[in-house]
């Protein structure tokens, strides 16, 4: 978002500061001269310096000799040069909009610093834009990183929070609050850069969930070895979905309808059972009566050791650190969230208009 613009804004600030310091130095030189060389009082010396630098045309406070008048001429020239420099820098800043940009950058920094529990999208290409649309539909807080100025401007024009920078650099990731984020999506076109991002974020925030894009099967394996929690290959996934659309079109339409889009009636959500707040840990599904209380359907359970139980029966016992994969309407899932604790359900990411 602001690496290049920020540098220009800081340069203007520095130049204006240098001009102000130089003008202050000229004022002190003039005051000291009139006070110590001419023998005037501090008040008269400061007054004479000010009216000289301001070129207001007042007469001499006290009569000056040849030496004093030569110094006054030099003082006027130094003052005019410094004031002209400051006016030039200030005019450029106003014309170029650096002051307005500086205000926007400070607001953007405060926004970045306030982000917590958010998502990070690295890259705003076709893949990144689609991810951003889905995140917006889900109503989650996220920020986009891209090194290309035009991509950042496009993201901002679409209403997204965007940051211009190299996502492979630790400094860039820290500026978007990677240590406070819950998930990062590495969607850059380069597999090597995506791998570098995964390695960096896992060092800065070991608990973050890292999703990476891979162009080849070899890159997919390397990203998995590098620590990515999930690796998606657009070509492999696209091929599988096209095959499913050909063989099981109604199933695919149903799954798409509950996974994506803003006009859904049914949703899928995951709930991580925390034994400290969930009252049903250790009970069977039949005894917990989650379906009758909330209306939501438990489709599967992922055990803490990674084992997946698909279509759990009423005798299935809920264990600590289980992840329940449930389906229902937005209200049913919110009700289930309250029944279970509430617990970590990623804040039930429902569209704002649902």
Secondary structure by P-SEA (a helix, b strand, c coil): ccaaaaaaaaaaaaaaaaaaaaaaaaaaaaaaaaaccccccaaaaaaaaaaaaacccccccccccaaaaaaaaaaaaaaaaaaaaaaaaaaaaaaaaaaaaaaaaaaaaaaaaacccbbbbccccaaaaaaaaaaaaacccbbbbbccaaaaaaaaaacccccccccccaaaaaaaccccccccccccccaaaaaaaaaaaaaacccbbbbbbbccaaaaaaaaaacccbbbbaaaaaaaaaaaaaccaaaaaaaaaaccccccccccbbbbbccccccccccccccccccccccccccbbbcccccccccccccccccccbbbbccccaaaaaaaaaaacccccccccccccc
